[in-house]
């Protein structure tokens, strides 16, 4: 996914691959990550993931203690326009509903924003700080 998006150096992508697999395995065993993959034969062509995060009750959900976060939404370029991203995101939303999770967040690419808006997602005021990399 990150290779297809571009802008990430190959050595960073390799480090990401090496670290992501154990993280995903641990999160799935702990019941904190759920993933959906669409295949065309043996080839994976689309994906979406749902991460469950401990979160304090707040104004959007004054009794809930879990928030959903959708990530890893990707469709191979030649399979786009077939509704595969929608199917993946809807699976994440359905799993959230099944678990009684009322608040779901995600980060949208420009290409994904129209789909998310159609599904009811709205822009937020989120900001981000990145700690400078150490030498």
C-alpha positions as CSV (number, residue, x, y, z in Angstrom):
1,X,0.0,0.0,0.0
2,X,2.7,2.5,1.0
3,X,4.8,1.6,-2.0
4,X,1.9,2.2,-4.3
5,X,1.1,5.6,-2.7
6,X,4.7,6.6,-3.2
7,X,7.0,9.0,-1.4
8,X,8.4,6.5,1.0
9,X,12.0,5.4,0.6
10,X,12.6,1.7,-0.1
11,X,14.7,1.2,3.1
12,X,11.8,2.6,5.2
13,X,9.4,0.3,3.4
14,X,11.5,-2.7,4.2
15,X,11.8,-1.7,7.9
16,X,8.0,-1.2,7.9
17,X,7.4,-4.7,6.4
18,X,9.7,-6.3,9.0
19,X,8.0,-4.5,11.9
20,X,4.4,-4.6,10.8
21,X,3.9,-8.4,10.5
22,X,4.7,-9.1,14.2
23,X,2.5,-6.1,15.2
24,X,-0.4,-7.4,13.2
25,X,0.0,-10.9,14.5
26,X,0.0,-9.6,18.1
27,X,-2.9,-7.3,17.6
28,X,-5.0,-10.1,16.0
29,X,-4.2,-12.5,18.8
30,X,-5.2,-9.8,21.3
31,X,-8.5,-9.2,19.4
32,X,-7.6,-5.6,18.7
33,X,-7.2,-5.8,14.9
34,X,-9.5,-7.3,12.3
35,X,-8.6,-7.4,8.6
36,X,-10.5,-8.1,5.4
37,X,-8.8,-9.0,2.2
38,X,-10.6,-9.4,-1.2
39,X,-8.9,-11.9,-3.5
40,X,-9.1,-12.5,-7.3
41,X,-8.2,-16.1,-7.4
42,X,-5.0,-16.3,-5.3
43,X,-4.2,-12.6,-5.7
44,X,-5.1,-10.2,-2.9
45,X,-6.6,-7.1,-4.6
46,X,-8.2,-5.1,-1.8
47,X,-8.0,-4.7,1.9
48,X,-9.3,-2.9,5.0
49,X,-8.5,-3.1,8.6
50,X,-10.2,-2.2,11.9
51,X,-8.1,-1.5,15.0
52,X,-9.8,-1.3,18.4
53,X,-8.4,1.3,20.7
54,X,-9.0,1.9,24.4
55,X,-10.5,5.4,24.6
56,X,-12.0,7.3,27.5
57,X,-15.7,8.1,27.5
58,X,-16.2,11.5,25.9
59,X,-18.9,13.8,24.4
60,X,-19.4,11.7,21.3
61,X,-19.9,8.5,23.3
62,X,-20.2,9.2,27.1
63,X,-20.3,5.5,28.0
64,X,-18.1,3.8,25.5
65,X,-14.5,2.9,26.3
66,X,-13.4,1.7,22.8
67,X,-13.0,3.6,19.6
68,X,-12.6,2.0,16.2
69,X,-9.9,3.1,13.8
70,X,-10.0,2.1,10.1
71,X,-6.7,1.6,8.4
72,X,-5.0,-0.3,5.6
73,X,-7.8,0.5,3.1
74,X,-6.3,-0.2,-0.3
75,X,-7.4,-1.4,-3.7
76,X,-4.9,-2.4,-6.5
77,X,-5.1,0.2,-9.2
78,X,-6.6,-2.1,-11.9
79,X,-9.4,-3.1,-9.5
80,X,-10.5,0.4,-8.5
81,X,-14.0,1.6,-9.3
82,X,-15.7,-1.7,-8.5
83,X,-16.8,-0.9,-4.9
84,X,-14.1,-3.0,-3.2
85,X,-13.0,-0.2,-0.9
86,X,-16.6,0.4,0.1
87,X,-17.1,-3.3,0.9
88,X,-14.0,-3.3,3.1
89,X,-15.0,-0.1,5.0
90,X,-18.5,-1.3,5.4
91,X,-17.2,-4.6,6.9
92,X,-15.2,-2.5,9.4
93,X,-18.2,-0.4,10.2
94,X,-20.4,-3.5,10.7
95,X,-17.8,-5.1,13.0
96,X,-17.8,-1.8,15.0
97,X,-21.6,-1.8,15.3
98,X,-21.6,-5.5,16.3
99,X,-19.2,-4.6,19.2
100,X,-21.3,-1.5,20.2
101,X,-18.6,0.9,19.1
102,X,-20.1,4.3,18.3
103,X,-17.0,6.3,17.2
104,X,-14.9,5.3,14.3
105,X,-12.0,7.4,12.9
106,X,-9.7,7.1,9.9
107,X,-7.3,9.2,7.9
108,X,-8.4,9.8,4.3
109,X,-6.4,10.2,1.2
110,X,-7.8,12.7,-1.3
111,X,-8.9,9.8,-3.5
112,X,-10.7,8.1,-0.5
113,X,-12.4,11.1,0.9
114,X,-15.5,11.0,-1.3
115,X,-16.2,7.4,-0.3
116,X,-15.8,8.1,3.4
117,X,-18.1,11.1,3.2
118,X,-20.8,9.0,1.4
119,X,-20.6,6.6,4.3
120,X,-21.1,9.3,6.9
121,X,-17.6,10.3,7.9
122,X,-16.8,13.9,8.5
123,X,-13.7,16.0,8.7
124,X,-12.2,16.7,12.1
125,X,-9.8,19.1,13.6
126,X,-7.0,16.6,14.3
127,X,-3.4,17.8,14.3
128,X,-0.2,15.7,14.4
129,X,3.3,16.1,15.9
130,X,6.2,13.9,14.8
131,X,9.1,13.6,17.1
132,X,12.3,14.2,15.1
133,X,14.2,11.0,14.3
134,X,17.2,10.4,16.5
135,X,20.7,9.7,15.0
